[in-house]
Amino acid sequence: MSRHFPLHSKIAVGIFLLFSTCSGLVLATPEEEAELEQLNAIEKQLEIQREWVTYRWEKASFECYKDFWVNYCLNDARASYREELDPIREQEVALREAQRILRKSIKDQEDQRRAAERASPLKAVERADNQRQFEEKQKAAAARAADLEQRRKDAPKRAQENKAGTQLD
């Protein structure tokens, strides 16, 4: 029931992961993002392999309960499961390390881009303009609130004037 992965696929994945971890530091963000997508695809393939290994182990352990020597059969099934799962785990560890390095590199580049953008003189002018507009809006809102308050204070006087002016004889 033991299933081994071909040696050439292990070597190909290992070389790809080694290349991607070494070259990930000098690539531009679009290439790194594409590489990260490739690593995510490989991760999905490893996840499928892991699910199949788990399925075969569960099936073998279920079959063990039909035998008289249940513990002996379960031990063999677990050993077979571990034997199949170990290469997948090794690949997943290397893959996740490469993904972590790529994500860190992409994040660092984004942070550098944002910092450069914030430091640009054009953005400083834009921030000053936004601040000026904000202050103007605050002054206008305060003037409207003061006008409204004044109108509320003058309401009884206006009501009296309206009452005096509309009396019909």
C-alpha positions as CSV (number, residue, x, y, z in Angstrom):
1,M,0.0,0.0,0.0
2,S,3.1,2.2,0.2
3,R,3.3,4.8,-2.6
4,H,6.6,6.4,-3.4
5,F,7.0,9.6,-5.5
6,P,9.3,9.3,-8.4
7,L,12.8,10.5,-7.7
8,H,12.8,12.9,-10.7
9,S,9.7,14.8,-9.4
10,K,11.4,15.1,-6.0
11,I,14.5,16.5,-7.6
12,A,12.6,18.8,-9.9
13,V,10.6,20.3,-7.0
14,G,13.8,20.6,-4.9
15,I,15.6,22.4,-7.7
16,F,12.7,24.7,-8.3
17,L,12.4,25.5,-4.6
18,L,16.2,26.1,-4.3
19,F,16.2,28.3,-7.4
20,S,13.2,30.3,-6.2
21,T,14.6,30.9,-2.8
22,C,18.0,32.0,-4.1
23,S,16.7,34.2,-7.0
24,G,13.7,35.7,-5.1
25,L,15.8,38.5,-3.7
26,V,16.7,40.2,-7.0
27,L,13.4,39.8,-8.9
28,A,10.9,42.6,-9.4
29,T,7.6,42.4,-7.7
30,P,5.6,41.1,-10.7
31,E,8.0,38.2,-11.2
32,E,7.9,37.5,-7.5
33,E,4.1,37.5,-7.4
34,A,4.1,35.1,-10.4
35,E,6.6,32.9,-8.6
36,L,4.4,33.0,-5.5
37,E,1.4,31.9,-7.5
38,Q,3.5,29.0,-8.8
39,L,4.4,28.1,-5.3
40,N,0.8,28.3,-4.3
41,A,-0.1,25.9,-7.1
42,I,2.6,23.5,-5.9
43,E,1.2,23.8,-2.4
44,K,-2.2,22.8,-3.7
45,Q,-0.7,19.8,-5.4
46,L,1.0,18.8,-2.2
47,E,-2.2,19.2,-0.3
48,I,-3.9,16.9,-2.7
49,Q,-1.1,14.3,-2.3
50,R,-1.5,14.7,1.5
51,E,-5.2,14.1,1.3
52,W,-4.7,11.0,-0.8
53,V,-2.2,9.6,1.6
54,T,-4.6,10.3,4.5
55,Y,-7.4,8.6,2.5
56,R,-5.3,5.5,1.9
57,W,-4.3,5.4,5.6
58,E,-7.9,5.7,6.8
59,K,-9.0,3.0,4.4
60,A,-6.2,0.7,5.5
61,S,-6.9,1.4,9.2
62,F,-10.6,0.6,8.5
63,E,-9.6,-2.6,6.9
64,C,-7.5,-3.5,9.9
65,Y,-10.5,-3.9,12.1
66,K,-11.7,-6.8,10.0
67,D,-8.5,-8.7,10.9
68,F,-7.8,-10.6,14.0
69,W,-4.4,-8.9,14.6
70,V,-5.8,-5.3,14.7
71,N,-2.9,-3.6,16.5
72,Y,-0.3,-5.2,14.3
73,C,-2.2,-4.2,11.2
74,L,-2.7,-0.6,12.5
75,N,1.0,-0.3,13.3
76,D,1.8,-1.4,9.7
77,A,-0.7,1.1,8.3
78,R,0.7,3.9,10.4
79,A,4.2,3.0,9.3
80,S,3.1,3.0,5.7
81,Y,1.3,6.3,6.3
82,R,4.4,8.0,7.8
83,E,6.6,6.6,5.0
84,E,4.4,8.2,2.4
85,L,3.9,11.4,4.3
86,D,7.5,12.2,5.2
87,P,8.5,13.3,1.7
88,I,5.4,15.4,1.4
89,R,6.2,17.1,4.7
90,E,9.8,17.8,3.7
91,Q,8.5,19.4,0.4
92,E,5.9,21.4,2.3
93,V,8.5,22.8,4.8
94,A,10.8,23.9,1.9
95,L,7.8,25.3,0.0
96,R,6.5,27.3,3.0
97,E,10.0,28.7,3.7
98,A,10.2,29.8,0.0
99,Q,6.7,31.4,0.3
100,R,7.7,33.1,3.5
101,I,10.8,34.6,1.9
102,L,8.9,35.7,-1.2
103,R,6.1,37.3,0.8
104,K,8.6,39.1,3.0
105,S,10.4,40.4,-0.1
106,I,7.1,41.6,-1.7
107,K,6.1,43.2,1.5
108,D,9.4,45.0,1.9
109,Q,9.2,46.3,-1.7
110,E,5.7,47.5,-1.1
111,D,6.8,49.3,2.1
112,Q,9.7,50.9,0.3
113,R,7.4,52.0,-2.5
114,R,4.9,53.5,0.0
115,A,7.7,55.3,1.9
116,A,9.1,56.7,-1.3
117,E,5.6,57.8,-2.3
118,R,5.0,59.5,1.1
119,A,8.3,61.3,0.9
120,S,7.7,62.7,-2.6
121,P,7.3,66.5,-2.9
122,L,4.2,66.0,-5.0
123,K,2.5,64.1,-2.1
124,A,3.6,66.8,0.3
125,V,1.9,69.4,-1.8
126,E,-1.2,67.2,-2.0
127,R,-1.2,66.7,1.8
128,A,-0.9,70.4,2.4
129,D,-3.7,71.1,-0.1
130,N,-5.9,68.5,1.6
131,Q,-5.1,70.0,5.0
132,R,-6.1,73.5,3.8
133,Q,-9.4,72.2,2.3
134,F,-10.1,70.4,5.5
135,E,-9.6,73.5,7.6
136,E,-11.8,75.5,5.2
137,K,-14.5,73.0,5.5
138,Q,-14.2,73.1,9.3
139,K,-14.5,76.9,9.3
140,A,-17.5,76.7,6.9
141,A,-19.2,74.1,9.2
142,A,-18.5,76.3,12.2
143,A,-19.9,79.4,10.5
144,R,-23.1,77.4,9.5
145,A,-23.4,76.2,13.1
146,A,-23.0,79.7,14.4
147,D,-25.6,81.0,11.9
148,L,-28.0,78.3,12.9
149,E,-27.5,79.1,16.6
150,Q,-28.1,82.8,15.9
151,R,-31.3,82.0,14.0
152,R,-32.5,79.9,16.9
153,K,-31.8,82.8,19.3
154,D,-33.7,85.2,16.9
155,A,-36.6,82.8,16.4
156,P,-38.9,84.3,19.1
157,K,-38.2,87.8,17.8
158,R,-39.0,86.8,14.2
159,A,-42.1,85.0,15.3
160,Q,-43.3,88.2,17.1
161,E,-42.6,90.3,14.0
162,N,-44.4,87.8,11.8
163,K,-47.3,87.8,14.2
164,A,-47.5,91.6,14.4
165,G,-47.2,91.9,10.6
166,T,-49.9,89.4,9.7
167,Q,-52.8,90.6,11.9
168,L,-55.9,91.0,9.9
169,D,-58.6,93.4,11.1
